Amino acid sequence: MERVSDVVIPEGYAEHRPPPDLAATVACAWTRRMSGAVDVAVHRVLPDGCSDILFVFGPPAHNREIVSASVVGPMTRPIIVQGPHPRLYVGVRLAPGYAQAAFRVPASELTDQRVDYELLDRQAASHVDTVAGASDAECVAAAFEIVRRRLARGSAVSIGLRVAVRRIIQTDGNLKVAALAAEIGITRQQLARQFAAHVGLTPKQFSRVMRARAALARAAAARQAHPRNVDWGAIAYELGYYDQPHFIDDFKELTGQTPGEWLR
């Protein structure tokens, strides 16, 4: 799940697949390296239901200077990131539903927050040193190992919640929460409590994020074929929106832009 803008991928950005033992719990690791010129561009980071542990480094290229280590929680609105940007970002993006397992606080306490890593772990300084001491080629593996150890000590995520998250993703968020709760054999209230603890969004919010992201992906594909002729009405209909104003509201909440602004 790319958490960067679906419109512009920042220069130097790359995603790295997790090792097999983390494939179910980690979406990816990601890095962004600046090779020389200072980037002062503005980047729009979009919600995806994930949470990240993020290490940010400044110069020099060797014996890195740490700028910050933080946890970025699940988002209900876009984050606008403005330059100048540091030399290197190293992040690990947890799959939806694994924030509490990794950070041992209810995921809802991290929603729309960026929290200093040291507030969540007494060993934060050691973890920072581990990533900072690794070479550029090894820093992703070092970050994966930190997350692996955190998840090994974390609380289990129920099968029911994992099924619910997967169903919402598979259907692009176009399903009824009551039907979903009945499908996995719990009440809506129980489902809501599990989502608050592990996902950080309500089932409805998570569904809205997935549906709006699906609309964005379809619009991006349509724009490649016909740059100035995206049929927003057809996209809204295909994804089960009640009407086009409802679609526009969800799209703007996710991206911070109307469909017309995004297209321009």
Residue pairs with C-beta under 8 A, 6 or more apart in sequence:
1 27
1 28
1 48
1 49
1 50
1 93
1 95
2 9
2 15
2 48
3 30
3 45
3 46
3 48
3 50
3 52
3 93
4 10
4 13
4 43
4 45
4 46
5 43
5 44
5 45
5 46
6 46
6 213
6 216
6 217
6 220
7 44
7 220
7 262
8 43
10 32
10 39
10 41
10 43
10 85
11 34
11 39
12 31
12 32
12 33
12 34
12 35
13 30
13 31
13 32
14 30
14 31
14 32
15 28
15 29
15 30
16 28
16 29
16 30
16 31
16 140
17 23
17 28
18 25
18 26
18 27
18 28
18 29
18 144
19 144
21 148
22 144
22 147
22 148
22 151
24 95
25 94
25 95
25 98
25 101
25 151
26 92
26 93
26 94
26 95
26 98
26 144
26 147
27 50
27 93
27 94
27 95
28 92
28 93
29 90
29 91
29 92
29 93
29 140
29 143
29 144
30 89
30 90
30 91
30 92
30 93
31 88
31 89
31 90
31 91
31 139
31 140
32 85
32 88
32 89
33 87
33 88
33 136
34 85
34 86
34 87
34 88
38 83
38 84
38 85
39 83
39 84
39 85
40 82
40 83
40 84
40 85
41 83
41 85
42 80
42 81
42 82
42 83
43 80
43 81
44 78
44 79
44 80
44 81
44 255
44 256
45 75
45 78
45 79
45 80
45 81
46 75
46 78
46 213
46 216
46 254
46 255
47 74
47 75
47 76
47 77
47 78
47 209
47 213
47 254
48 75
48 96
48 209
48 213
49 74
49 96
49 165
49 199
49 201
49 206
49 209
49 210
50 74
50 93
50 94
50 95
50 96
51 71
51 72
51 73
51 74
51 93
51 94
51 98
51 99
51 102
51 103
51 107
51 110
51 200
52 71
52 72
52 91
52 92
52 93
52 94
53 69
53 70
53 71
53 91
53 92
53 94
53 102
53 117
53 143
53 146
53 147
54 68
54 69
54 70
54 71
54 72
54 89
54 90
54 91
55 66
55 68
55 69
55 89
55 90
55 91
55 128
55 131
55 132
55 139
55 143
56 66
56 67
56 68
56 69
56 70
56 86
56 88
56 89
56 90
57 64
57 65
57 66
57 67
57 86
57 87
57 88
57 89
57 90
57 132
58 64
58 65
58 66
58 67
58 86
58 87
59 65
59 87
61 87
64 87
64 88
64 132
66 128
66 132
67 86
68 116
69 116
69 117
69 118
69 124
69 127
69 128
70 114
70 115
70 116
70 117
71 103
71 110
71 114
71 115
71 117
71 120
72 79
72 113
72 114
73 99
73 107
73 109
73 110
73 111
73 112
73 113
73 114
73 115
73 200
74 96
74 99
74 107
74 110
74 111
74 112
74 199
74 200
74 201
75 111
75 112
76 111
76 112
76 201
76 205
76 209
76 253
77 112
77 253
77 254
77 256
78 254
78 255
78 256
80 256
88 136
88 139
90 131
90 139
90 140
90 143
91 143
92 143
92 144
92 146
92 147
94 102
94 147
96 165
96 169
96 199
96 206
97 157
97 161
97 162
97 165
97 198
97 199
98 151
98 154
98 157
98 198
99 107
99 110
99 198
99 199
99 200
100 106
100 107
100 154
100 155
100 197
100 198
101 150
101 151
101 154
101 155
101 156
101 157
101 198
102 147
102 150
102 151
102 154
103 110
103 120
103 121
103 150
103 154
104 120
104 153
104 154
104 155
105 120
106 196
106 197
106 200
107 196
107 197
107 198
107 199
107 200
108 196
108 197
108 200
110 200
111 200
111 201
117 124
117 127
117 128
118 124
118 125
121 127
121 150
127 146
130 142
130 145
130 146
131 139
131 142
131 143
131 146
134 141
134 142
157 198
158 194
160 184
160 185
160 186
160 194
161 194
161 195
161 198
161 199
163 183
163 184
164 180
164 181
164 184
164 191
164 194
164 195
164 203
165 199
165 206
167 175
167 180
167 183
168 175
168 180
168 203
168 206
168 207
168 210
169 210
171 210
172 210
172 211
172 213
172 214
172 239
173 206
173 207
173 208
173 209
173 210
173 211
173 212
173 214
173 239
174 207
174 211
174 239
174 240
175 207
177 188
177 191
177 203
177 204
177 207
178 188
180 191
180 203
181 187
181 188
181 190
181 191
181 203
184 191
186 194
191 203
192 202
192 203
195 201
195 202
195 203
195 206
196 202
199 206
201 209
208 250
208 253
208 254
209 254
211 239
211 240
211 241
211 250
212 250
212 251
212 253
212 254
212 255
213 254
214 239
215 235
215 236
215 239
215 247
215 250
215 251
216 251
216 254
216 255
216 262
218 235
218 238
218 239
219 230
219 232
219 235
219 259
219 262
219 263
222 229
222 230
222 231
222 235
223 230
223 263
228 263
230 259
230 263
232 244
232 247
232 248
232 259
233 244
235 247
236 243
236 244
236 246
236 247
239 247
241 247
241 250
248 258
248 259
251 257
251 258
251 259
251 262
252 258
255 262
